[in-house]
């Protein structure tokens, strides 16, 4: 689902990943890649559920490790979702980036 708000923020493609539903995701992705994508989406959803607390300064690091990871990863996730304007990213490169990003969200990595 495209988002005018995301487009106005300057991120392209302006896909709202939390509101989008892919009918082909299961057919074109491995179970491991689906798990990685779900881990990233879960982090995005957790961040969004807590956005107002984060923005007003009520978020306290160290209280919830999963939220700490989501807050720390938010800029990296945003960068991952933005397609570079000056070059095309191959599917293999995008999957490698996604795997690294999802790996950084695993609970045994702790807050970074």
Biopython code that builds the backbone (N, CA, C, O; Angstrom):
import numpy as np
from Bio.PDB.StructureBuilder import StructureBuilder

atoms = [
    (1, "UNK", "N", (0.852, -1.162, 0.000)),
    (1, "UNK", "CA", (0.000, 0.000, 0.000)),
    (1, "UNK", "C", (0.903, 1.232, 0.000)),
    (1, "UNK", "O", (1.768, 1.381, 0.863)),
    (2, "UNK", "N", (0.693, 2.100, -0.964)),
    (2, "UNK", "CA", (1.474, 3.328, -1.037)),
    (2, "UNK", "C", (0.923, 4.346, -0.049)),
    (2, "UNK", "O", (-0.277, 4.396, 0.218)),
    (3, "UNK", "N", (1.829, 5.152, 0.485)),
    (3, "UNK", "CA", (1.461, 6.142, 1.483)),
    (3, "UNK", "C", (1.924, 7.524, 1.055)),
    (3, "UNK", "O", (3.105, 7.733, 0.781)),
    (4, "UNK", "N", (0.998, 8.461, 1.001)),
    (4, "UNK", "CA", (1.343, 9.842, 0.676)),
    (4, "UNK", "C", (2.267, 10.413, 1.757)),
    (4, "UNK", "O", (3.211, 11.138, 1.445)),
    (5, "UNK", "N", (2.002, 10.091, 3.006)),
    (5, "UNK", "CA", (2.825, 10.591, 4.114)),
    (5, "UNK", "C", (4.275, 10.117, 3.979)),
    (5, "UNK", "O", (5.205, 10.897, 4.184)),
    (6, "UNK", "N", (4.466, 8.852, 3.638)),
    (6, "UNK", "CA", (5.817, 8.319, 3.458)),
    (6, "UNK", "C", (6.477, 8.983, 2.257)),
    (6, "UNK", "O", (7.656, 9.333, 2.314)),
    (7, "UNK", "N", (5.742, 9.157, 1.186)),
    (7, "UNK", "CA", (6.293, 9.828, -0.004)),
    (7, "UNK", "C", (6.712, 11.252, 0.335)),
    (7, "UNK", "O", (7.767, 11.710, -0.102)),
    (8, "UNK", "N", (5.895, 11.952, 1.109)),
    (8, "UNK", "CA", (6.214, 13.328, 1.475)),
    (8, "UNK", "C", (7.428, 13.406, 2.392)),
    (8, "UNK", "O", (8.092, 14.440, 2.464)),
    (9, "UNK", "N", (7.720, 12.304, 3.097)),
    (9, "UNK", "CA", (8.914, 12.288, 3.945)),
    (9, "UNK", "C", (10.178, 12.074, 3.117)),
    (9, "UNK", "O", (11.290, 12.231, 3.620)),
    (10, "UNK", "N", (10.002, 11.717, 1.845)),
    (10, "UNK", "CA", (11.132, 11.556, 0.947)),
    (10, "UNK", "C", (11.582, 10.126, 0.724)),
    (10, "UNK", "O", (12.568, 9.891, 0.025)),
    (11, "UNK", "N", (10.877, 9.164, 1.306)),
    (11, "UNK", "CA", (11.267, 7.762, 1.102)),
    (11, "UNK", "C", (10.537, 7.197, -0.096)),
    (11, "UNK", "O", (9.316, 7.301, -0.217)),
    (12, "UNK", "N", (11.316, 6.597, -0.975)),
    (12, "UNK", "CA", (10.738, 5.955, -2.157)),
    (12, "UNK", "C", (11.357, 4.586, -2.327)),
    (12, "UNK", "O", (12.572, 4.469, -2.166)),
    (13, "UNK", "N", (10.615, 3.550, -2.638)),
    (13, "UNK", "CA", (9.180, 3.622, -2.861)),
    (13, "UNK", "C", (8.432, 3.862, -1.552)),
    (13, "UNK", "O", (8.864, 3.417, -0.488)),
    (14, "UNK", "N", (7.332, 4.554, -1.641)),
    (14, "UNK", "CA", (6.568, 4.972, -0.467)),
    (14, "UNK", "C", (5.575, 3.898, -0.032)),
    (14, "UNK", "O", (4.375, 4.153, 0.062)),
    (15, "UNK", "N", (6.078, 2.716, 0.226)),
    (15, "UNK", "CA", (5.231, 1.583, 0.599)),
    (15, "UNK", "C", (5.097, 1.535, 2.116)),
    (15, "UNK", "O", (6.094, 1.526, 2.838)),
    (16, "UNK", "N", (3.866, 1.504, 2.587)),
    (16, "UNK", "CA", (3.590, 1.350, 4.013)),
    (16, "UNK", "C", (3.573, -0.149, 4.291)),
    (16, "UNK", "O", (2.556, -0.813, 4.091)),
    (17, "UNK", "N", (4.696, -0.674, 4.748)),
    (17, "UNK", "CA", (4.832, -2.124, 4.905)),
    (17, "UNK", "C", (3.913, -2.693, 5.981)),
    (17, "UNK", "O", (3.574, -3.875, 5.931)),
    (18, "UNK", "N", (3.506, -1.884, 6.943)),
    (18, "UNK", "CA", (2.625, -2.389, 7.987)),
    (18, "UNK", "C", (1.168, -2.487, 7.525)),
    (18, "UNK", "O", (0.385, -3.242, 8.102)),
    (19, "UNK", "N", (0.808, -1.741, 6.509)),
    (19, "UNK", "CA", (-0.563, -1.784, 5.999)),
    (19, "UNK", "C", (-0.677, -2.591, 4.719)),
    (19, "UNK", "O", (-1.782, -2.829, 4.231)),
    (20, "UNK", "N", (0.455, -3.013, 4.171)),
    (20, "UNK", "CA", (0.453, -3.756, 2.910)),
    (20, "UNK", "C", (0.293, -5.251, 3.149)),
    (20, "UNK", "O", (0.707, -5.783, 4.179)),
    (21, "UNK", "N", (-0.307, -5.902, 2.190)),
    (21, "UNK", "CA", (-0.468, -7.351, 2.234)),
    (21, "UNK", "C", (0.009, -7.899, 0.892)),
    (21, "UNK", "O", (-0.452, -7.461, -0.162)),
    (22, "UNK", "N", (0.920, -8.843, 0.934)),
    (22, "UNK", "CA", (1.419, -9.444, -0.301)),
    (22, "UNK", "C", (0.735, -10.781, -0.527)),
    (22, "UNK", "O", (0.745, -11.655, 0.340)),
    (23, "UNK", "N", (0.149, -10.926, -1.691)),
    (23, "UNK", "CA", (-0.482, -12.200, -2.037)),
    (23, "UNK", "C", (0.547, -13.193, -2.565)),
    (23, "UNK", "O", (0.291, -14.397, -2.591)),
    (24, "UNK", "N", (1.710, -12.696, -2.986)),
    (24, "UNK", "CA", (2.721, -13.565, -3.586)),
    (24, "UNK", "C", (3.885, -13.890, -2.663)),
    (24, "UNK", "O", (4.726, -14.725, -2.996)),
    (25, "UNK", "N", (3.941, -13.251, -1.526)),
    (25, "UNK", "CA", (5.088, -13.413, -0.629)),
    (25, "UNK", "C", (5.403, -14.877, -0.332)),
    (25, "UNK", "O", (6.565, -15.279, -0.389)),
    (26, "UNK", "N", (4.419, -15.651, -0.027)),
    (26, "UNK", "CA", (4.634, -17.063, 0.312)),
    (26, "UNK", "C", (5.139, -17.862, -0.887)),
    (26, "UNK", "O", (5.897, -18.818, -0.726)),
    (27, "UNK", "N", (4.718, -17.469, -2.087)),
    (27, "UNK", "CA", (5.095, -18.206, -3.296)),
    (27, "UNK", "C", (6.509, -17.894, -3.767)),
    (27, "UNK", "O", (7.140, -18.731, -4.413)),
    (28, "UNK", "N", (7.013, -16.710, -3.457)),
    (28, "UNK", "CA", (8.316, -16.306, -3.997)),
    (28, "UNK", "C", (9.417, -16.234, -2.938)),
    (28, "UNK", "O", (10.549, -15.868, -3.251)),
    (29, "UNK", "N", (9.098, -16.577, -1.696)),
    (29, "UNK", "CA", (10.072, -16.472, -0.611)),
    (29, "UNK", "C", (10.297, -17.816, 0.058)),
    (29, "UNK", "O", (9.402, -18.660, 0.106)),
    (30, "UNK", "N", (11.497, -18.001, 0.570)),
    (30, "UNK", "CA", (11.797, -19.203, 1.345)),
    (30, "UNK", "C", (11.217, -19.036, 2.746)),
    (30, "UNK", "O", (10.963, -17.910, 3.175)),
    (31, "UNK", "N", (11.004, -20.127, 3.459)),
    (31, "UNK", "CA", (10.530, -19.999, 4.840)),
    (31, "UNK", "C", (11.469, -19.145, 5.702)),
    (31, "UNK", "O", (11.009, -18.382, 6.551)),
    (32, "UNK", "N", (12.759, -19.272, 5.487)),
    (32, "UNK", "CA", (13.729, -18.478, 6.247)),
    (32, "UNK", "C", (13.577, -16.983, 5.936)),
    (32, "UNK", "O", (13.604, -16.149, 6.841)),
    (33, "UNK", "N", (13.417, -16.658, 4.656)),
    (33, "UNK", "CA", (13.241, -15.254, 4.282)),
    (33, "UNK", "C", (11.923, -14.695, 4.815)),
    (33, "UNK", "O", (11.859, -13.534, 5.217)),
    (34, "UNK", "N", (10.883, -15.510, 4.819)),
    (34, "UNK", "CA", (9.607, -15.078, 5.391)),
    (34, "UNK", "C", (9.758, -14.797, 6.885)),
    (34, "UNK", "O", (9.212, -13.819, 7.394)),
    (35, "UNK", "N", (10.494, -15.649, 7.578)),
    (35, "UNK", "CA", (10.716, -15.437, 9.008)),
    (35, "UNK", "C", (11.496, -14.144, 9.253)),
    (35, "UNK", "O", (11.192, -13.397, 10.183)),
    (36, "UNK", "N", (12.502, -13.886, 8.414)),
    (36, "UNK", "CA", (13.273, -12.649, 8.552)),
    (36, "UNK", "C", (12.389, -11.428, 8.291)),
    (36, "UNK", "O", (12.448, -10.446, 9.031)),
    (37, "UNK", "N", (11.578, -11.491, 7.249)),
    (37, "UNK", "CA", (10.682, -10.375, 6.932)),
    (37, "UNK", "C", (9.696, -10.147, 8.075)),
    (37, "UNK", "O", (9.410, -9.004, 8.433)),
    (38, "UNK", "N", (9.186, -11.217, 8.638)),
    (38, "UNK", "CA", (8.235, -11.084, 9.754)),
    (38, "UNK", "C", (8.908, -10.492, 10.982)),
    (38, "UNK", "O", (8.286, -9.722, 11.713)),
    (39, "UNK", "N", (10.167, -10.838, 11.221)),
    (39, "UNK", "CA", (10.913, -10.284, 12.356)),
    (39, "UNK", "C", (11.055, -8.769, 12.181)),
    (39, "UNK", "O", (10.873, -8.008, 13.131)),
    (40, "UNK", "N", (11.380, -8.341, 10.966)),
    (40, "UNK", "CA", (11.523, -6.907, 10.692)),
    (40, "UNK", "C", (10.173, -6.203, 10.824)),
    (40, "UNK", "O", (10.089, -5.130, 11.422)),
    (41, "UNK", "N", (9.119, -6.800, 10.270)),
    (41, "UNK", "CA", (7.789, -6.206, 10.384)),
    (41, "UNK", "C", (7.333, -6.117, 11.838)),
    (41, "UNK", "O", (6.707, -5.133, 12.232)),
    (42, "UNK", "N", (7.641, -7.127, 12.627)),
    (42, "UNK", "CA", (7.279, -7.097, 14.050)),
    (42, "UNK", "C", (7.995, -5.956, 14.756)),
    (42, "UNK", "O", (7.414, -5.288, 15.611)),
    (43, "UNK", "N", (9.253, -5.730, 14.400)),
    (43, "UNK", "CA", (10.003, -4.620, 14.982)),
    (43, "UNK", "C", (9.379, -3.284, 14.577)),
    (43, "UNK", "O", (9.238, -2.383, 15.404)),
    (44, "UNK", "N", (9.007, -3.163, 13.306)),
    (44, "UNK", "CA", (8.339, -1.942, 12.819)),
    (44, "UNK", "C", (7.033, -1.707, 13.578)),
    (44, "UNK", "O", (6.743, -0.586, 13.995)),
    (45, "UNK", "N", (6.258, -2.759, 13.752)),
    (45, "UNK", "CA", (4.970, -2.643, 14.439)),
    (45, "UNK", "C", (5.166, -2.245, 15.896)),
    (45, "UNK", "O", (4.427, -1.406, 16.412)),
    (46, "UNK", "N", (6.148, -2.835, 16.563)),
    (46, "UNK", "CA", (6.422, -2.487, 17.959)),
    (46, "UNK", "C", (6.839, -1.024, 18.068)),
    (46, "UNK", "O", (6.381, -0.306, 18.957)),
    (47, "UNK", "N", (7.704, -0.589, 17.164)),
    (47, "UNK", "CA", (8.127, 0.812, 17.166)),
    (47, "UNK", "C", (6.920, 1.730, 16.958)),
    (47, "UNK", "O", (6.762, 2.718, 17.675)),
    (48, "UNK", "N", (6.071, 1.408, 15.983)),
    (48, "UNK", "CA", (4.904, 2.248, 15.699)),
    (48, "UNK", "C", (3.925, 2.298, 16.871)),
    (48, "UNK", "O", (3.351, 3.348, 17.160)),
    (49, "UNK", "N", (3.737, 1.156, 17.549)),
    (49, "UNK", "CA", (2.843, 1.134, 18.717)),
    (49, "UNK", "C", (3.365, 2.022, 19.832)),
    (49, "UNK", "O", (2.586, 2.512, 20.650)),
    (50, "UNK", "N", (4.668, 2.233, 19.874)),
    (50, "UNK", "CA", (5.284, 3.021, 20.937)),
    (50, "UNK", "C", (5.789, 4.380, 20.463)),
    (50, "UNK", "O", (6.443, 5.098, 21.220)),
    (51, "UNK", "N", (5.491, 4.734, 19.219)),
    (51, "UNK", "CA", (6.010, 5.976, 18.630)),
    (51, "UNK", "C", (5.694, 7.202, 19.480)),
    (51, "UNK", "O", (6.569, 8.039, 19.704)),
    (52, "UNK", "N", (4.463, 7.317, 19.950)),
    (52, "UNK", "CA", (4.100, 8.511, 20.722)),
    (52, "UNK", "C", (4.926, 8.613, 22.002)),
    (52, "UNK", "O", (5.349, 9.706, 22.377)),
    (53, "UNK", "N", (5.159, 7.482, 22.676)),
    (53, "UNK", "CA", (6.005, 7.501, 23.882)),
    (53, "UNK", "C", (7.436, 7.918, 23.549)),
    (53, "UNK", "O", (8.064, 8.681, 24.284)),
    (54, "UNK", "N", (7.932, 7.407, 22.436)),
    (54, "UNK", "CA", (9.293, 7.715, 22.010)),
    (54, "UNK", "C", (9.406, 9.201, 21.675)),
    (54, "UNK", "O", (10.360, 9.860, 22.089)),
    (55, "UNK", "N", (8.445, 9.725, 20.933)),
    (55, "UNK", "CA", (8.502, 11.114, 20.489)),
    (55, "UNK", "C", (8.368, 12.122, 21.622)),
    (55, "UNK", "O", (8.954, 13.202, 21.552)),
    (56, "UNK", "N", (7.610, 11.793, 22.663)),
    (56, "UNK", "CA", (7.464, 12.741, 23.775)),
    (56, "UNK", "C", (8.518, 12.535, 24.854)),
    (56, "UNK", "O", (8.540, 13.255, 25.853)),
    (57, "UNK", "N", (9.389, 11.555, 24.654)),
    (57, "UNK", "CA", (10.470, 11.327, 25.610)),
    (57, "UNK", "C", (10.096, 10.441, 26.783)),
    (57, "UNK", "O", (10.846, 10.362, 27.755)),
    (58, "UNK", "N", (8.948, 9.769, 26.714)),
    (58, "UNK", "CA", (8.518, 8.897, 27.807)),
    (58, "UNK", "C", (9.125, 7.498, 27.704)),
    (58, "UNK", "O", (9.058, 6.718, 28.654)),
    (59, "UNK", "N", (9.707, 7.188, 26.570)),
    (59, "UNK", "CA", (10.371, 5.884, 26.383)),
    (59, "UNK", "C", (11.620, 5.836, 27.257)),
    (59, "UNK", "O", (12.435, 6.759, 27.241)),
    (60, "UNK", "N", (11.761, 4.763, 28.013)),
    (60, "UNK", "CA", (12.917, 4.582, 28.889)),
    (60, "UNK", "C", (13.717, 3.368, 28.433)),
    (60, "UNK", "O", (13.266, 2.233, 28.587)),
    (61, "UNK", "N", (14.904, 3.602, 27.872)),
    (61, "UNK", "CA", (15.743, 2.467, 27.463)),
    (61, "UNK", "C", (16.044, 1.550, 28.653)),
    (61, "UNK", "O", (16.185, 2.001, 29.790)),
    (62, "UNK", "N", (16.136, 0.262, 28.357)),
    (62, "UNK", "CA", (16.476, -0.711, 29.387)),
    (62, "UNK", "C", (15.288, -1.373, 30.047)),
    (62, "UNK", "O", (15.454, -2.361, 30.763)),
    (63, "UNK", "N", (14.091, -0.854, 29.825)),
    (63, "UNK", "CA", (12.897, -1.434, 30.440)),
    (63, "UNK", "C", (12.440, -2.665, 29.671)),
    (63, "UNK", "O", (12.026, -3.661, 30.265)),
    (64, "UNK", "N", (12.517, -2.589, 28.357)),
    (64, "UNK", "CA", (12.049, -3.689, 27.495)),
    (64, "UNK", "C", (13.052, -3.873, 26.363)),
    (64, "UNK", "O", (13.125, -3.046, 25.454)),
    (65, "UNK", "N", (13.816, -4.946, 26.416)),
    (65, "UNK", "CA", (14.898, -5.181, 25.455)),
    (65, "UNK", "C", (14.396, -5.204, 24.013)),
    (65, "UNK", "O", (15.056, -4.676, 23.118)),
    (66, "UNK", "N", (13.239, -5.808, 23.786)),
    (66, "UNK", "CA", (12.696, -5.891, 22.425)),
    (66, "UNK", "C", (12.413, -4.493, 21.869)),
    (66, "UNK", "O", (12.689, -4.223, 20.700)),
    (67, "UNK", "N", (11.870, -3.616, 22.692)),
    (67, "UNK", "CA", (11.609, -2.247, 22.257)),
    (67, "UNK", "C", (12.920, -1.494, 22.057)),
    (67, "UNK", "O", (13.041, -0.698, 21.125)),
    (68, "UNK", "N", (13.885, -1.733, 22.910)),
    (68, "UNK", "CA", (15.208, -1.110, 22.727)),
    (68, "UNK", "C", (15.779, -1.473, 21.364)),
    (68, "UNK", "O", (16.302, -0.609, 20.661)),
    (69, "UNK", "N", (15.681, -2.751, 20.983)),
    (69, "UNK", "CA", (16.173, -3.188, 19.671)),
    (69, "UNK", "C", (15.393, -2.526, 18.540)),
    (69, "UNK", "O", (15.972, -2.129, 17.528)),
    (70, "UNK", "N", (14.078, -2.411, 18.715)),
    (70, "UNK", "CA", (13.251, -1.784, 17.678)),
    (70, "UNK", "C", (13.604, -0.312, 17.506)),
    (70, "UNK", "O", (13.666, 0.181, 16.379)),
    (71, "UNK", "N", (13.833, 0.388, 18.596)),
    (71, "UNK", "CA", (14.205, 1.803, 18.533)),
    (71, "UNK", "C", (15.569, 1.945, 17.874)),
    (71, "UNK", "O", (15.763, 2.813, 17.023)),
    (72, "UNK", "N", (16.507, 1.101, 18.261)),
    (72, "UNK", "CA", (17.857, 1.160, 17.693)),
    (72, "UNK", "C", (17.843, 0.804, 16.212)),
    (72, "UNK", "O", (18.607, 1.374, 15.433)),
    (73, "UNK", "N", (16.992, -0.122, 15.818)),
    (73, "UNK", "CA", (16.958, -0.592, 14.432)),
    (73, "UNK", "C", (16.119, 0.291, 13.506)),
    (73, "UNK", "O", (16.256, 0.195, 12.286)),
    (74, "UNK", "N", (15.270, 1.132, 14.047)),
    (74, "UNK", "CA", (14.349, 1.919, 13.224)),
    (74, "UNK", "C", (15.044, 2.678, 12.091)),
    (74, "UNK", "O", (14.562, 2.622, 10.960)),
    (75, "UNK", "N", (16.147, 3.380, 12.338)),
    (75, "UNK", "CA", (16.794, 4.079, 11.214)),
    (75, "UNK", "C", (17.355, 3.115, 10.168)),
    (75, "UNK", "O", (17.340, 3.420, 8.975)),
    (76, "UNK", "N", (17.851, 1.953, 10.606)),
    (76, "UNK", "CA", (18.377, 0.968, 9.659)),
    (76, "UNK", "C", (17.249, 0.339, 8.847)),
    (76, "UNK", "O", (17.419, 0.062, 7.659)),
    (77, "UNK", "N", (16.113, 0.115, 9.472)),
    (77, "UNK", "CA", (14.962, -0.426, 8.757)),
    (77, "UNK", "C", (14.478, 0.601, 7.734)),
    (77, "UNK", "O", (14.186, 0.256, 6.589)),
    (78, "UNK", "N", (14.398, 1.842, 8.149)),
    (78, "UNK", "CA", (13.976, 2.905, 7.232)),
    (78, "UNK", "C", (14.928, 2.989, 6.038)),
    (78, "UNK", "O", (14.485, 3.145, 4.901)),
    (79, "UNK", "N", (16.228, 2.887, 6.294)),
    (79, "UNK", "CA", (17.217, 2.926, 5.207)),
    (79, "UNK", "C", (17.056, 1.714, 4.292)),
    (79, "UNK", "O", (17.186, 1.834, 3.073)),
    (80, "UNK", "N", (16.774, 0.556, 4.868)),
    (80, "UNK", "CA", (16.565, -0.653, 4.074)),
    (80, "UNK", "C", (15.346, -0.513, 3.160)),
    (80, "UNK", "O", (15.370, -0.951, 2.010)),
    (81, "UNK", "N", (14.292, 0.095, 3.677)),
    (81, "UNK", "CA", (13.055, 0.230, 2.911)),
    (81, "UNK", "C", (13.155, 1.279, 1.806)),
    (81, "UNK", "O", (12.353, 1.275, 0.872)),
    (82, "UNK", "N", (14.125, 2.169, 1.907)),
    (82, "UNK", "CA", (14.298, 3.210, 0.893)),
    (82, "UNK", "C", (15.177, 2.684, -0.235)),
    (82, "UNK", "O", (16.283, 2.198, 0.001)),
    (83, "UNK", "N", (14.685, 2.782, -1.439)),
    (83, "UNK", "CA", (15.452, 2.333, -2.598)),
    (83, "UNK", "C", (16.392, 3.454, -3.025)),
    (83, "UNK", "O", (15.954, 4.593, -3.184)),
    (84, "UNK", "N", (17.673, 3.154, -3.213)),
    (84, "UNK", "CA", (18.594, 4.204, -3.660)),
    (84, "UNK", "C", (18.157, 4.779, -5.007)),
    (84, "UNK", "O", (17.792, 4.037, -5.919)),
    (85, "UNK", "N", (18.196, 6.090, -5.122)),
    (85, "UNK", "CA", (17.769, 6.740, -6.361)),
    (85, "UNK", "C", (18.792, 6.560, -7.472)),
    (85, "UNK", "O", (18.443, 6.615, -8.651)),
    (86, "UNK", "N", (20.061, 6.344, -7.103)),
    (86, "UNK", "CA", (21.130, 6.328, -8.100)),
    (86, "UNK", "C", (21.493, 4.941, -8.608)),
    (86, "UNK", "O", (22.327, 4.817, -9.506)),
    (87, "UNK", "N", (20.883, 3.889, -8.052)),
    (87, "UNK", "CA", (21.206, 2.553, -8.540)),
    (87, "UNK", "C", (20.099, 1.565, -8.176)),
    (87, "UNK", "O", (19.307, 1.786, -7.261)),
    (88, "UNK", "N", (20.080, 0.493, -8.915)),
    (88, "UNK", "CA", (19.108, -0.571, -8.684)),
    (88, "UNK", "C", (19.734, -1.608, -7.757)),
    (88, "UNK", "O", (20.891, -1.985, -7.938)),
    (89, "UNK", "N", (18.981, -2.066, -6.775)),
    (89, "UNK", "CA", (19.443, -3.079, -5.836)),
    (89, "UNK", "C", (18.921, -4.432, -6.321)),
    (89, "UNK", "O", (17.722, -4.596, -6.544)),
    (90, "UNK", "N", (19.820, -5.390, -6.480)),
    (90, "UNK", "CA", (19.405, -6.711, -6.942)),
    (90, "UNK", "C", (18.625, -7.433, -5.846)),
    (90, "UNK", "O", (18.721, -7.091, -4.668)),
    (91, "UNK", "N", (17.865, -8.421, -6.251)),
    (91, "UNK", "CA", (17.104, -9.222, -5.281)),
    (91, "UNK", "C", (18.041, -9.879, -4.285)),
    (91, "UNK", "O", (17.769, -9.886, -3.084)),
    (92, "UNK", "N", (19.157, -10.438, -4.780)),
    (92, "UNK", "CA", (20.113, -11.092, -3.886)),
    (92, "UNK", "C", (20.691, -10.117, -2.874)),
    (92, "UNK", "O", (20.842, -10.452, -1.699)),
    (93, "UNK", "N", (21.014, -8.909, -3.327)),
    (93, "UNK", "CA", (21.560, -7.898, -2.419)),
    (93, "UNK", "C", (20.514, -7.483, -1.379)),
    (93, "UNK", "O", (20.826, -7.342, -0.197)),
    (94, "UNK", "N", (19.279, -7.293, -1.830)),
    (94, "UNK", "CA", (18.204, -6.916, -0.909)),
    (94, "UNK", "C", (17.959, -8.015, 0.127)),
    (94, "UNK", "O", (17.747, -7.724, 1.304)),
    (95, "UNK", "N", (17.989, -9.266, -0.307)),
    (95, "UNK", "CA", (17.796, -10.379, 0.636)),
    (95, "UNK", "C", (18.943, -10.454, 1.632)),
    (95, "UNK", "O", (18.715, -10.723, 2.811)),
    (96, "UNK", "N", (20.166, -10.223, 1.184)),
    (96, "UNK", "CA", (21.318, -10.235, 2.095)),
    (96, "UNK", "C", (21.184, -9.113, 3.130)),
    (96, "UNK", "O", (21.460, -9.318, 4.312)),
    (97, "UNK", "N", (20.763, -7.941, 2.684)),
    (97, "UNK", "CA", (20.547, -6.821, 3.613)),
    (97, "UNK", "C", (19.455, -7.161, 4.618)),
    (97, "UNK", "O", (19.587, -6.881, 5.809)),
    (98, "UNK", "N", (18.363, -7.773, 4.123)),
    (98, "UNK", "CA", (17.257, -8.136, 4.998)),
    (98, "UNK", "C", (17.707, -9.155, 6.040)),
    (98, "UNK", "O", (17.343, -9.051, 7.212)),
    (99, "UNK", "N", (18.494, -10.134, 5.617)),
    (99, "UNK", "CA", (18.968, -11.162, 6.556)),
    (99, "UNK", "C", (19.833, -10.552, 7.651)),
    (99, "UNK", "O", (19.694, -10.902, 8.823)),
    (100, "UNK", "N", (20.728, -9.638, 7.272)),
    (100, "UNK", "CA", (21.580, -8.981, 8.272)),
    (100, "UNK", "C", (20.733, -8.161, 9.242)),
    (100, "UNK", "O", (20.954, -8.194, 10.452)),
    (101, "UNK", "N", (19.775, -7.436, 8.708)),
    (101, "UNK", "CA", (18.912, -6.607, 9.534)),
    (101, "UNK", "C", (18.087, -7.465, 10.486)),
    (101, "UNK", "O", (17.992, -7.164, 11.676)),
    (102, "UNK", "N", (17.500, -8.518, 9.971)),
    (102, "UNK", "CA", (16.699, -9.414, 10.822)),
    (102, "UNK", "C", (17.577, -10.063, 11.885)),
    (102, "UNK", "O", (17.152, -10.224, 13.029)),
    (103, "UNK", "N", (18.796, -10.435, 11.515)),
    (103, "UNK", "CA", (19.714, -11.028, 12.494)),
    (103, "UNK", "C", (20.020, -10.091, 13.641)),
    (103, "UNK", "O", (20.201, -10.527, 14.777)),
    (104, "UNK", "N", (20.078, -8.795, 13.343)),
    (104, "UNK", "CA", (20.365, -7.827, 14.406)),
    (104, "UNK", "C", (19.194, -7.662, 15.363)),
    (104, "UNK", "O", (19.347, -7.069, 16.431)),
    (105, "UNK", "N", (18.036, -8.177, 14.996)),
    (105, "UNK", "CA", (16.846, -8.056, 15.843)),
    (105, "UNK", "C", (16.612, -9.291, 16.704)),
    (105, "UNK", "O", (15.701, -9.301, 17.532)),
    (106, "UNK", "N", (17.409, -10.318, 16.522)),
    (106, "UNK", "CA", (17.229, -11.537, 17.306)),
    (106, "UNK", "C", (17.476, -11.239, 18.771)),
    (106, "UNK", "O", (18.335, -10.426, 19.112)),
    (107, "UNK", "N", (16.728, -11.893, 19.626)),
    (107, "UNK", "CA", (16.777, -11.613, 21.060)),
    (107, "UNK", "C", (18.116, -11.916, 21.691)),
    (107, "UNK", "O", (18.461, -11.310, 22.705)),
    (108, "UNK", "N", (18.899, -12.849, 21.117)),
    (108, "UNK", "CA", (20.169, -13.177, 21.747)),
    (108, "UNK", "C", (21.267, -12.162, 21.417)),
    (108, "UNK", "O", (22.381, -12.279, 21.928)),
    (109, "UNK", "N", (20.970, -11.164, 20.566)),
    (109, "UNK", "CA", (21.945, -10.125, 20.279)),
    (109, "UNK", "C", (21.937, -9.032, 21.338)),
    (109, "UNK", "O", (22.904, -8.285, 21.481)),
    (110, "UNK", "N", (20.816, -8.945, 22.091)),
    (110, "UNK", "CA", (20.699, -7.888, 23.090)),
    (110, "UNK", "C", (20.548, -6.532, 22.429)),
    (110, "UNK", "O", (20.659, -6.410, 21.209)),
    (111, "UNK", "N", (20.296, -5.522, 23.232)),
    (111, "UNK", "CA", (20.178, -4.155, 22.697)),
    (111, "UNK", "C", (21.526, -3.673, 22.262)),
    (111, "UNK", "O", (22.532, -3.902, 22.934)),
    (112, "UNK", "N", (21.544, -2.994, 21.119)),
    (112, "UNK", "CA", (22.810, -2.508, 20.571)),
    (112, "UNK", "C", (22.940, -1.025, 20.758)),
    (112, "UNK", "O", (23.946, -0.439, 20.357)),
]
sb = StructureBuilder()
sb.init_structure("model")
sb.init_model(0)
sb.init_chain("A")
sb.init_seg("    ")
for serial, (resi, resn, name, xyz) in enumerate(atoms, 1):
    if name == "N":
        sb.init_residue(resn, " ", resi, " ")
    sb.init_atom(name, np.array(xyz, "f"), 0.0, 1.0, " ", f" {name:<3s}", serial, name[0])
structure = sb.get_structure()
